Amino acid sequence: MKTPVILSSILVLGLLSACSEATFSGNAPKKAVRSAEPTATPTPEPTVTNPTETSQPTTPETTDVVTTAPVVPATNGECAVSEKKVGAQIAFIIDNSNSNSSTDCQSATVRGEYNGTKLYRCGVSTNRESAVLAAFDTLATFGSEGLSKSSIALASFPKAGDMFGGWTNQSNGWISVEAGQRKAAEGSLAFTREPFGMTPYGDAVSAMSELFTSAAQDERTKVAILVTDGEPTDRDPNGVRAKAEELRAKGIKVVVITYNETANTRLASHQAMMAEIDNKWVQGGQGHWYTSAYADFSSYIKALVGQTGLMQSLVGDGKIIEAQNSSELKNAILSVVRSEALGCTR
């Protein structure tokens, strides 16, 4: 669903107005949906269920099989009879910002509000849940022992209950992909039914980096899949870019999958929203929203979005896959798993 610029701007300005006396280290609010015009009196932040917050690396995953033979990508998720299967370690970094109440939230009911903005609870499983579980099943079918067995980690951003930033380690580390662990994966995805907050790409990259410090050091392909319905709002996109380059230098492959139209259709409304955020910040006496690393709004927005923007910088030579809506997420994620993650060796 394409959100009118006027509606999203009203919400953003209301949020910033309600919080203008605070000092923030996070990012600007993402465009919101299904919301009434904010009131001036803030209401208590909602309690979001099922978060498992962490700021420490989890226990490293281990494997007992090592191969020195070169690993090549599987062909549509399959290996030749003469080849051995090599699974993958995939970290799903999932955007759970408030705009998901429109882009991926069926049978929604109101569960509260934040500064006049209605918050929703999804009545049924989200498409993000279904897509990741389909990936789990594909990985389980591919291999179940040694290096053929895959593992996944699940993280959300922003942090549960925090409008402005952070991330949450929903799976509390790595989940071994096997039949007995599917329920654990299901439970780790329940957070998607309560969208809240904005879209801080920097925190998504932090989640990737921390999760892979606890990944087993073996030949399995390491892939971070960022699943998002929108563009970033980071105050210093170049700082995030540097963090992403460090991550890829460690051999982590980064893929971005979007599920809200295309970058071209999102670009104009996102630029307009960021301009209003910046103007409101200046009017509040706190200087520009973007950091002093940028000479003006034009240089900032160029670093944030578009062909020279943050999304492209995250993947480097990797892929950005654009699904028109969340119902197409399953096929998009499975295509990445089969072509980018699973491998074969002799």
C-alpha positions as CSV (number, residue, x, y, z in Angstrom):
1,M,0.0,0.0,0.0
2,K,1.3,3.4,-0.9
3,T,1.0,5.8,2.0
4,P,0.1,9.4,1.2
5,V,2.9,11.8,2.0
6,I,0.6,14.2,4.0
7,L,-0.5,11.5,6.4
8,S,3.0,10.2,7.0
9,S,4.3,13.7,7.5
10,I,1.6,14.5,10.1
11,L,2.6,11.5,12.1
12,V,6.3,12.1,11.9
13,L,6.0,15.7,13.0
14,G,3.7,14.8,15.8
15,L,6.2,12.2,17.1
16,L,9.1,14.7,16.9
17,S,7.0,17.4,18.6
18,A,6.0,15.2,21.4
19,C,9.6,14.3,22.0
20,S,11.3,17.6,21.2
21,E,12.6,18.1,24.7
22,A,14.5,14.9,24.7
23,T,18.0,14.2,23.2
24,F,18.0,11.3,20.8
25,S,20.8,9.1,19.6
26,G,18.6,7.0,17.3
27,N,17.0,7.7,13.9
28,A,14.0,9.5,12.7
29,P,10.5,8.0,12.7
30,K,9.6,6.0,9.6
31,K,6.5,6.9,7.7
32,A,3.5,5.6,9.6
33,V,0.2,4.1,8.5
34,R,-3.3,3.5,9.7
35,S,-2.8,6.3,12.2
36,A,-4.8,9.2,13.5
37,E,-3.3,12.6,13.8
38,P,-1.1,12.7,17.0
39,T,-2.1,14.5,20.1
40,A,0.3,16.7,22.1
41,T,0.2,14.5,25.2
42,P,2.4,11.3,25.0
43,T,0.9,8.0,26.2
44,P,3.0,5.3,27.8
45,E,5.0,3.1,25.5
46,P,3.4,-0.2,24.9
47,T,4.6,-3.5,26.2
48,V,5.7,-5.7,23.4
49,T,5.7,-9.4,24.1
50,N,8.3,-12.1,23.3
51,P,11.5,-9.9,23.1
52,T,14.8,-11.6,24.0
53,E,17.1,-8.6,24.2
54,T,20.9,-9.0,24.1
55,S,24.0,-6.9,23.9
56,Q,26.4,-9.8,24.3
57,P,27.5,-12.4,21.7
58,T,25.7,-15.7,22.1
59,T,27.5,-19.1,22.6
60,P,29.4,-19.9,19.4
61,E,27.8,-22.6,17.2
62,T,30.0,-25.6,16.6
63,T,30.3,-28.2,13.9
64,D,32.4,-31.4,13.8
65,V,33.0,-31.8,10.1
66,V,35.4,-29.7,8.0
67,T,36.2,-29.9,4.3
68,T,39.0,-28.2,2.5
69,A,37.5,-28.8,-1.0
70,P,36.1,-25.6,-2.7
71,V,32.4,-24.9,-2.2
72,V,30.3,-23.8,-5.1
73,P,26.7,-22.6,-5.1
74,A,24.0,-25.3,-5.4
75,T,22.0,-25.3,-8.6
76,N,18.5,-24.3,-7.6
77,G,19.1,-25.8,-4.2
78,E,20.4,-29.1,-5.5
79,C,23.8,-30.8,-5.7
80,A,24.9,-33.5,-8.2
81,V,24.9,-37.1,-7.0
82,S,28.7,-37.0,-6.9
83,E,28.8,-33.9,-4.7
84,K,28.5,-33.4,-1.0
85,K,26.0,-30.9,0.4
86,V,27.1,-27.8,2.3
87,G,24.5,-26.0,4.3
88,A,24.4,-22.3,5.3
89,Q,24.3,-20.0,8.2
90,I,21.6,-17.4,7.6
91,A,20.8,-14.4,9.8
92,F,17.4,-13.0,9.1
93,I,17.3,-9.4,10.1
94,I,13.7,-8.3,10.0
95,D,12.2,-4.8,9.9
96,N,9.3,-4.6,12.4
97,S,8.7,-0.9,12.0
98,N,5.2,0.5,12.5
99,S,4.5,0.8,8.7
100,N,4.3,-3.0,8.7
101,S,0.8,-2.5,10.2
102,S,-0.2,-1.7,6.6
103,T,2.3,-3.7,4.5
104,D,2.3,-7.0,6.4
105,C,-0.5,-7.3,9.1
106,Q,-3.7,-9.1,8.3
107,S,-6.9,-9.0,10.5
108,A,-5.3,-6.2,12.5
109,T,-6.8,-4.8,15.7
110,V,-5.8,-1.7,17.7
111,R,-3.7,-2.6,20.8
112,G,-2.9,0.9,22.0
113,E,-1.3,4.1,20.9
114,Y,2.0,6.0,21.1
115,N,1.8,9.8,21.1
116,G,-1.5,9.7,19.4
117,T,-0.4,7.1,16.8
118,K,-2.5,3.9,16.8
119,L,-0.6,0.7,17.2
120,Y,-1.9,-2.6,15.8
121,R,-1.8,-6.3,16.5
122,C,-1.9,-8.7,13.6
123,G,-4.7,-11.3,14.0
124,V,-3.0,-14.0,12.0
125,S,0.5,-15.1,10.9
126,T,2.4,-12.5,8.9
127,N,3.9,-13.1,5.5
128,R,7.3,-12.5,7.1
129,E,6.7,-15.4,9.4
130,S,5.5,-17.7,6.6
131,A,8.5,-16.8,4.4
132,V,11.1,-17.5,7.0
133,L,9.5,-20.8,8.0
134,A,9.4,-21.8,4.4
135,A,13.2,-21.1,4.2
136,F,13.6,-23.2,7.4
137,D,11.8,-26.2,5.8
138,T,13.9,-25.8,2.6
139,L,17.1,-25.8,4.6
140,A,15.9,-28.8,6.6
141,T,15.2,-30.8,3.5
142,F,18.6,-30.0,2.0
143,G,20.6,-31.6,4.8
144,S,20.4,-32.8,8.3
145,E,23.9,-33.8,9.5
146,G,27.5,-32.5,9.5
147,L,28.1,-29.6,7.1
148,S,24.9,-30.2,5.2
149,K,22.9,-29.0,8.2
150,S,22.1,-25.3,8.3
151,S,21.5,-22.9,11.1
152,I,19.5,-19.7,11.3
153,A,19.4,-16.6,13.6
154,L,16.5,-14.2,13.9
155,A,16.8,-10.6,14.9
156,S,14.4,-7.6,14.7
157,F,14.9,-3.9,14.5
158,P,14.1,-1.5,16.1
159,K,14.3,-2.9,19.6
160,A,11.0,-3.9,21.0
161,G,9.3,-1.0,22.7
162,D,11.8,1.6,21.4
163,M,10.5,3.9,18.8
164,F,13.9,5.2,17.8
165,G,16.4,2.4,17.5
166,G,18.1,-0.7,18.7
167,W,17.7,-4.4,17.8
168,T,16.5,-7.6,19.5
169,N,18.0,-11.1,19.3
170,Q,14.7,-12.9,18.9
171,S,16.2,-16.4,18.5
172,N,18.7,-15.8,21.3
173,G,21.5,-17.1,19.1
174,W,21.6,-19.7,16.4
175,I,18.9,-22.3,15.8
176,S,19.9,-25.6,14.3
177,V,17.7,-26.4,11.3
178,E,16.2,-29.7,12.1
179,A,12.6,-31.0,12.7
180,G,12.7,-30.6,16.5
181,Q,13.7,-26.9,16.3
182,R,10.9,-25.7,14.0
183,K,8.8,-24.7,17.0
184,A,11.7,-22.6,18.3
185,A,11.8,-20.7,15.0
186,E,8.0,-20.2,15.0
187,G,8.2,-18.7,18.5
188,S,11.0,-16.4,17.6
189,L,8.9,-14.9,14.8
190,A,5.9,-14.0,16.9
191,F,7.2,-10.4,17.3
192,T,6.2,-9.6,13.7
193,R,2.5,-9.5,14.8
194,E,3.1,-6.3,16.8
195,P,4.8,-3.6,14.6
196,F,6.3,-0.6,16.3
197,G,8.9,2.0,15.6
198,M,11.0,3.1,12.6
199,T,13.7,1.7,10.4
200,P,17.3,2.2,11.7
201,Y,19.5,0.3,9.2
202,G,22.6,1.0,11.4
203,D,21.1,-1.2,14.1
204,A,20.3,-3.9,11.6
205,V,24.0,-4.0,10.6
206,S,24.9,-4.1,14.3
207,A,22.7,-7.2,14.6
208,M,24.4,-8.9,11.7
209,S,27.8,-8.2,13.1
210,E,27.1,-9.5,16.6
211,L,25.3,-12.6,15.4
212,F,28.1,-13.7,13.1
213,T,30.7,-13.3,15.9
214,S,29.0,-16.4,17.4
215,A,28.7,-18.3,14.1
216,A,30.7,-21.5,13.6
217,Q,33.9,-20.9,11.6
218,D,33.4,-23.5,8.9
219,E,32.8,-23.7,5.1
220,R,29.1,-23.0,5.3
221,T,28.1,-19.8,3.5
222,K,27.4,-16.9,5.9
223,V,24.4,-14.9,4.6
224,A,22.7,-11.9,6.3
225,I,19.2,-11.3,4.8
226,L,17.8,-7.9,5.6
227,V,14.0,-8.0,5.2
228,T,12.4,-4.5,5.0
229,D,9.4,-2.6,3.7
230,G,11.1,0.8,3.5
231,E,14.1,3.1,3.2
232,P,16.5,4.0,6.1
233,T,16.2,7.1,8.3
234,D,19.7,6.9,9.8
235,R,21.3,10.3,10.8
236,D,24.7,9.2,9.6
237,P,24.4,6.8,6.6
238,N,28.1,7.0,5.9
239,G,28.8,5.6,9.4
240,V,26.5,2.7,8.7
241,R,28.2,2.2,5.3
242,A,31.6,1.8,7.0
243,K,30.2,-0.9,9.4
244,A,28.7,-2.8,6.5
245,E,32.0,-2.8,4.7
246,E,33.7,-4.3,7.7
247,L,31.1,-7.0,7.9
248,R,31.5,-8.0,4.2
249,A,35.3,-8.0,4.6
250,K,34.8,-10.9,7.1
251,G,33.1,-12.9,4.3
252,I,29.5,-12.2,5.2
253,K,27.3,-12.0,2.2
254,V,24.5,-9.3,2.6
255,V,21.2,-9.5,0.7
256,V,18.4,-7.0,1.0
257,I,14.8,-8.0,0.2
258,T,12.1,-5.2,0.1
259,Y,8.4,-5.8,0.0
260,N,6.8,-2.4,-0.5
261,E,6.6,-1.5,-4.2
262,T,10.0,-0.5,-5.6
263,A,12.8,2.0,-4.6
264,N,11.8,4.3,-7.4
265,T,8.2,4.6,-6.2
266,R,9.3,5.0,-2.5
267,L,12.0,7.5,-3.2
268,A,10.0,10.8,-3.6
269,S,7.8,10.3,-0.6
270,H,10.7,9.3,1.6
271,Q,12.8,12.3,0.6
272,A,9.8,14.6,1.4
273,M,9.4,12.9,4.8
274,M,13.1,13.3,5.6
275,A,13.0,16.9,4.6
276,E,10.1,17.6,7.0
277,I,11.9,15.7,9.8
278,D,15.0,17.8,9.3
279,N,12.9,21.1,9.2
280,K,11.1,20.1,12.4
281,W,14.4,19.3,14.1
282,V,15.8,22.7,13.1
283,Q,12.7,24.5,14.3
284,G,13.1,22.7,17.7
285,G,16.5,24.3,18.1
286,Q,18.4,21.0,17.9
287,G,20.2,21.7,14.6
288,H,19.8,19.5,11.5
289,W,18.6,15.9,11.8
290,Y,21.7,14.7,9.9
291,T,25.1,14.9,11.5
292,S,27.8,17.4,10.8
293,A,29.4,15.0,8.4
294,Y,27.1,16.4,5.7
295,A,27.3,19.9,4.3
296,D,23.6,20.1,3.5
297,F,20.4,18.2,3.1
298,S,21.2,17.4,-0.5
299,S,24.4,15.6,0.3
300,Y,22.8,13.8,3.2
301,I,19.8,12.5,1.2
302,K,22.2,11.4,-1.6
303,A,24.1,9.3,1.0
304,L,20.8,7.9,2.5
305,V,18.7,6.8,-0.5
306,G,18.9,6.1,-4.2
307,Q,21.6,4.6,-6.3
308,T,24.3,6.0,-4.1
309,G,22.3,5.4,-0.9
310,L,22.6,3.2,2.1
311,M,20.7,0.2,0.8
312,Q,23.0,-0.3,-2.1
313,S,26.0,0.2,0.1
314,L,24.9,-2.5,2.5
315,V,25.0,-5.2,-0.2
316,G,28.2,-4.1,-2.1
317,D,28.3,-6.5,-5.0
318,G,25.4,-8.5,-3.5
319,K,21.7,-8.5,-4.4
320,I,18.7,-6.2,-3.7
321,I,15.5,-8.0,-4.5
322,E,12.3,-6.0,-4.7
323,A,9.0,-7.8,-4.0
324,Q,6.0,-5.7,-4.8
325,N,4.3,-6.7,-1.6
326,S,4.7,-9.0,1.4
327,S,2.8,-11.9,-0.2
328,E,5.8,-12.2,-2.6
329,L,8.3,-12.5,0.2
330,K,8.3,-16.3,0.3
331,N,9.5,-16.7,-3.3
332,A,12.0,-14.0,-2.9
333,I,13.6,-15.5,0.3
334,L,13.6,-19.0,-1.1
335,S,15.3,-17.8,-4.3
336,V,18.1,-16.3,-2.1
337,V,18.4,-19.5,0.0
338,R,18.6,-21.7,-3.1
339,S,21.0,-19.6,-5.2
340,E,23.1,-17.6,-2.6
341,A,23.3,-19.8,0.5
342,L,23.3,-23.5,-0.2
343,G,26.5,-25.1,-1.6
344,C,28.1,-28.2,-2.9
345,T,31.6,-29.7,-2.8
346,R,33.3,-32.8,-4.0
